[in-house]
Amino acid sequence: MNSSGNIPEEKNSGNNLLEVRNLKVYFDLKAKLTDNLLGKEKEQVKAVDGISLSIEKGEILSLVGESGSGKTTTGKAILQLVHSTEGEIFFEGKRVNRSDKNGMKQFRQKAQMIFQDPYQALNPREIILDIIAEPLDVNHLVQSGKERETRVVEALEQAGLTPGSDFLYRYPYELSGGQRQRVVIAGAMVMNPDFVVADEPVSMLDASIRTGILKLMMKIREERQLSYLFITHDLSLAWLISNRIAIMYLGSILELGDAEDIIKKGLHPYTKALTRIMPTPGVTGVGEKVTLPGETPSPVETIAGCKFRMRCAQAMELCSRRRPELAEISPGHFVACHLCNKIEEECCNAE
Amino acid sequence: MKLLEIKNLKTYFAISKGNLKAVDGVSFDLDYGEALGIVGESGCGKTTAALSIARLLPKEGKIKGGEILLEGRDLTGMSETELCRIRWNDVAIIFQGAMNSLNPVMCIGDQIAEAIVLHKGCRRKEALEKAERMLELVEIPGERSRNYPHEFSGGMKQRVMIAMALACSPKIIIGDEPTTALDVMVQAQILNLLAKLRREFNMGLILITHDLSILGESCDRIAVMYAGKIVETGTVKDIFERTAHPYTERLIGCFPNIHKDKRIPEGIPGVPPNLLDTKEGCRFAPRCTKKKALCESREPKTEQIGENHFVACHFALGDHGAYSSVTGGEHEQ
């Protein structure tokens, strides 16, 4: 798409706050000296391999996948924290990637990230005030020290750390894991963003603290019509909080649709495998769960056809020849699987 | 005779601020071929309890009381040489991050063989052959025993750890968060494998985790720990469907359940108590929504309320009415 120089700078996005089209992020692997001398092509990790998605205002879209599926890279590429190899990202109808410095600065103020590990995301040698005020300082958004403090206290209190003034001069080590994650959230919210990428924001936390953080994120969304891209490996968590879910595998989206549909009426064999093994609290009886054979292939290998076919029990001859496109099976429900398309065709014929 | 019986175990850490009562009067037992899950928040003492069984505590940690009976023999009074014979031969532990437990500069066959030579006293060659067989048992091709840890994925490394734990055919395997760092699919594979091996070898399995949702399908019984004590023990059915302790109830409520309403659970406000300075009364009382005056003055005793169901709460049978209702989580509000 649009690989020629003819790239639209603006587009009519309708309700979409964010639109990503055919995003690709490839990382070059360090080549061996001999390969360099022989002029072999560099191997590449295809972390994100052609992803398209959109997020409406106030919507939560969850990206679910195993580690190495490229979900974090997608989040980072959208925020321009890693360089995207190909594809377009539009925010409020404006092109974000490859935009000028000014456009970038504006985008960065409106889009923020919540990181996974609250133990690593906070500078241990800075006090909370300085950690949270940093984006304000960088963007020259506050004039006086007093204003700076007020903004930070507001953000802390919004993140549930009350009274906020108690936390200003503390160091991260003085806080518990849950409190640290609230500081990380306050750091993202101090800029009043419209869009937040939350990368596994609760996976490092105890179950009892987890819900508090989730509730906080939902509360902020209600108040501000905030949109989230929620990155997680936990399908039940994604179901709980999001409007829509996208299932990722090896850098591609295999299924995308309404959260309820994905969990209860998932169509892709991979989605079905994930929902089958999803742990649920309750009596399920000691029994063997049907897992997928083998492991996720390395993203360095180029796989012809469907990326999932090696682990798919229903793989057909067609699967190794042609890669299935993400097709709309029913309104708003997209699946990339020949099987589903075929069933669809058969249904149509039967009718 | 039970395979393992723990009676009133107390493990304290002597730190500069005083005695930290990490495990404070814990009792449970384990039968042959049985799987027991120990669940609780971080810092509740579940790992310390496991390390006490293998007597692998760090030097600050001391067992201050109670008995650990392995087939009737008390482990608490044993000397280091005696313990060496028991560890790995009778009790094996699979630690949390497998990635960090393996030696990166030794190929995995040698690492497994090392344990076999040390504990079984056989020749290296035999041990290496056995190591290959163990690898095949955990579904890793035997010829990969010459590979180094970095050549394996996280799930495979965890399976190597299981192979190593099984190498001396122990009677008990303790898995300390064996799947926490792994992906859901790999987690399911590992849990399947542990369940299969447990049945095959009639081993006792203790599964320590903070994730209550995986215990339903991988354990027979569950013990819920809070602040150094076991607050409730019972079969999976007891715990999930006849929940008696308010903490268990709240903990179950913390996990999203796709078969129930789609709303963010309540969580448990507050933090666990400081184990350096434990107060009178029930340890969960400060966070309990159903507490009464009695809870703050007297510590509840563990009482039997079902065949295998034990609970430490003053009101487990009485005012909460928790035990009488069949569906545990619903009478909240």
Interface residues (C-beta under 8 A of the other chain):
Chain A: E66 S67 S176 D206 A207 S208 I209 R210 T211 G212 L214 K215 M218 H233 D234 L235 S236 L237 W239 L240 I241 E260 I263 K264 A273 L274 I277 M278 P279 T280 P281 G282 V283 T284 G285 V286 G287 E288 K289 T291 L292 E295
Chain B: A35 E41 S42 S153 G154 G155 M156 D183 V184 M185 V186 Q187 A188 Q189 L191 N192 A195 K196 H210 D211 L212 S213 I214 G216 E217 S218 C219 D220 V236 K237 F240 E241 R250 L251 I252 C254 F255 P256 N257 I258 H259 K262 R263 I264 P265 E266 G267 I268 P269 V271
